[in-house]
């Protein structure tokens, strides 16, 4: 059928209808995830859809650009030089699904139509609320001690999201009075994917602790370190631009700074941040996800 052929030639076509009586062919960008088929009284009307299966993407997604040169479903990303989903579609973990419209049910930050400035708003994952926070060994991304005082060290880590639609990122610090830890420039982005959206809100702390949750600051074992974890405008590490976050809590107790991020379980993300102890006597800082 020429109508089906025309749809196949257009990567943006996901559905069609053809009326043999009028020889009218209509192509549609949407599919059954973004719309529905309405019954027709015409006996000459035919509807067709393009079905997507994970097997269509196994050999191409996140692979080198040569693998998708002739692909109808993915294109070469100039940013990553790998095969990624076409515009108005997103990687849902198995296929390049069509992005959704207003009031559609969504679960990922990139699952809504960017060209219409839509954002997926999901229910927040409940953050830990008791002290100390229970963190298993496989939830700890990195631990730091003995770094150069008052001079930022910049780190980039990768982690795999352990839940959908959200994962909690946290920083835990233990330190003596006046020997705390500085934190700044927190960023999380999907690794190697078509979605380059910044997932951290207020990662430079220019909005004080907006979007962050501070926990256990008043539970530190030494009273002089209670309530001393906050965003400061002066006294940040040498050469840096204020503000920054400063944390101290007498060991063995920790103070926790956390933020809930929109993630897809199993997807790999890049986490970057800057940290510095205020003294060589500063105790320990570790990064975790829950």
N, C-alpha and C positions, 0 to 999 in steps of 0.2 A: 504494500500500500504506500502510495507516494506521501501521504500525510505522516505515516509512521517514519518513513525515511527522512522527511523534513525535520521531525522531532529529534531523531537520532543525530542529525547533523548539527543541531544546536545544543551545546552542553547545558545551557540554562533551561532547556525544556525537560519537564518531568511528567507531564500529562498532556493528553490530546483528546479532541473529539472530532469525529468526521461524520458528516451527513451525506450519504451517497445520492440522495435525491437532489439536493442543492449543490453537491460537490463542494461543500464548505468545510475547510480544515482550520481548526483553531488549536494553537499551541499555548500551554500554560507553564509558568515557572513553578507553581505550587504542586504539591502531591498530597497524599492522604494524611500526612502529618500536619499540613497547614490548611487543609480544606476537606471537602467531602464531595462525593458524586451525587448529583441530583437526578432522580429518575426522569426519563423523557417518555412522552406518549408516542414519539416517532419510532416507527419500526425500522427506519433507515439510519438511525443514529448509533454510532459505535464510539466507545470510550476506551482509551488505553493509558497505562501508566508505566513509568520506568521504575522497576524494582531494584533496590540496592541491597547487595549482600556483602558481608565481611570479606568473602573470598575475592571480591573485585579490588580490594585495597591491600591485601596481604603483601604483595610484591612491590608496591609502590609507596605507600605512606611512610614519610620520614626517610625514604631511600634517596639515592642520588638521582639527579634530574633526568638521566638517560632512561630511567625505568618508566617515566610517565610522559615521554615524548608523544606517544600516540594515545594517551589516556583520555577518555571522555570525562573523567571524574576528578582528576587532580592536575595541577599545573606546577611548574617549577617556581619556587620562591626565590626571588633575587636576594632576599635577606639571609636565608639559611642554605641556599643552593641544594635544597631537598624538595621532594614532592609534597605539596600541601593542598588542602581543600580549596576549591574555587571560591570566589566572592559569593556572599550570601549563603554560605554553608559553613559548618563547623565540625570538628572531629569529636565524635561522642564516645570514642573509645574503640569503635569497631568499623564505623563508616563515616563518610562525609554527609551528615544529615543537613537538611535545609534549616536555616535560621528561622526563628519563630516570630510571630507578630504579637501585637498588643493583647494582653490577657491570656495568651497561650501559657500552658504550664511549662516551666523551664527549670533546669537544675544546674546549669553551668554559666559562668560569667560571659562566655562568648556565644551563647546559644540564641541570642536575640538579634534582630536585624540592625546592624550598625548603621546602614544607610538611612535608617529612620530614627537614629539616635535612641534606640531602645536598649534597656539594661535589664538583666535578669535580677530580680529582687527575691532572695530566698530567705527562709526563716533562719535566724542565726543559730549556730550550734551552741549549746549551753557551755559556757566557759567553766573551767574548774573554779570552785568557790571555797574550798577548805584548805587549811594550812596543816602540814605542808602538802604541796601538790604531788599526787602519786604519778611517778614517771618511771616507766620500765627502761631497761638498758637499750632496747631497740628503738626507743623513742628519742633518745639523746643523739643529737646530730654532731655535737662537738663540745669539748671542754677546754678551758683556757686557764693558765696560771703562769706566773713568772715572766710576763711580757714587759717590754720597756715602759717605764712610767711616763705619763703625761704626753704620750706620742701615739697617735692612732695607728693601729695595724688594720689593714683592710683584708677582708676574707670573702671568698665566694665558695659556697657549698651547694651540693645538689641533694634533693630529697624527693622521695616518692610519696605522693599524697596517700594517706591511709584511710581517708573517708571522703564521701560526697554527701551533700554539696559543699561542705566546708571542712577545713582543717585549722586547728589552733596552733599558731607559732608563738613560742615563748622564749624569754631570756631570764635566767635565774642567777642571782648574784649573792655571794657571801663575802663580807669584808668587815674589817675593824673600823671603828669610828675614825673619820677623816682619811680612810684608806679605801675608798670605794672604787667603782667602775664607771667609765663613761661609755655611752652607746650613741651611735648616730648613723644616718644614711642607710636605713634598712630598706631593702628592696627585694621583691619576689616576682619573677616572671617565668612563664612556661619555657622549658628548655627546648629549643629547636622547633617549636611549633609555629603555626601561622598566627596564633594569638600572642601578641607582644604586650598585652595589657599589664599595667602595673597593678599588682594585687594588694600591695600594702598602702594603706591610707595614712598620711601624716608620718611618713618614714623619716623625715628630717626634724620632727618635733616642733615645727614652726607653729603648730596649733596646740601647743602645750601637750597634754595627754589625750587629746581628742582621738577617738577610735581605738585607744589602747585601754587595757584593764590592768590596774596595779593591785597586786594581792600580797597580803602577809607583811606589809610594811610596818604595821603596828604589832606584829608577833615576833619581832626579832628578840633574841635571847638577852641582849644587853639594851637597857632603856635608852642609852645615849645614841643608839643606831636606829631607834624607832622613829618612823615618819621622816627619815632623811632621804628617801628615794623620790626624786622629782625632776622636772625639767628646769634647767638652770640657764640663765642668760649671760653669766660671767663665770670664768674659771674653767671653761672647756679646754681640752688639750691644746697645746701650743700649735699655732698655725692653722687651727680650725676656725670655722665660722659658727658662732652661737646662733641658736640655742643647741643644747644637747641634753640627753637624759643621763642622770647620775644616780647610782644605786649603791647603798651600803646596808648591810644587815649582818650582825655578828654571827660568825660560824658557831655552831653547826646549822643555824637557821638560815633560810634563804628568803629573799624578796623576789617576786615574780612580775614580769611585764609581759602581757599577752595580747594578741590580736587574732580574731577569727577571719580566715581568708576563704574566698570562694575557690574551691578546687574540684578536680575530678579524680576520683580514686584510681590509683595506678599510673597517673600522669607524673612525669618528672619535672621538677621546677628548680630554677636557679635562685638561691638565696645569697644576697650580698649585704655586708654591714661593716661598720668601723667600730672598733672597741679599743679601750686603753685603760689600764689601772692608774689610779692617781698616785700610787706608791708601789715600790717593790714589795711592800708588806701586804698588798691587797691579796685577798685569799683566792677565790675561785669564781669563775663565771661559766655557765654552760648554756647551750642552745638546744631546744627541744621542740617536738611537735606532739600533739595529742588530739 
